[in-house]
């Protein structure tokens, strides 16, 4: 994620993904929102619910992004995933999301 975040053209594409209303069940169609949240938090720090940054942290919460992949927080997220496989899943889901116009 950090390598993609530091790729400026990719980061600008992510920042320009239209916001979609959130639902109780995150899905692959919401991957754009989740990725944008991670990138914003990498840039500015983790926001609380009121948009306030309590303190910059070296850890960024990726649970929303993990759920947008359809992975279970407690099982799939803690399995070792190959970087290439993770990137493929991320880019495929993001491409599908953008093609569907669902951010």
Buried (B, 14 or more C-beta within 10 A) or exposed (E): BEEBBEEEEBBEBBEEBEEBEEEEEBBBBBBBBBBBBBBBBBEEBBBEEEEEEEEEEEEBEBEBBBBBBEBEEEEEBEEEBEEEEEBEBBEEBBEEBBEEEBB
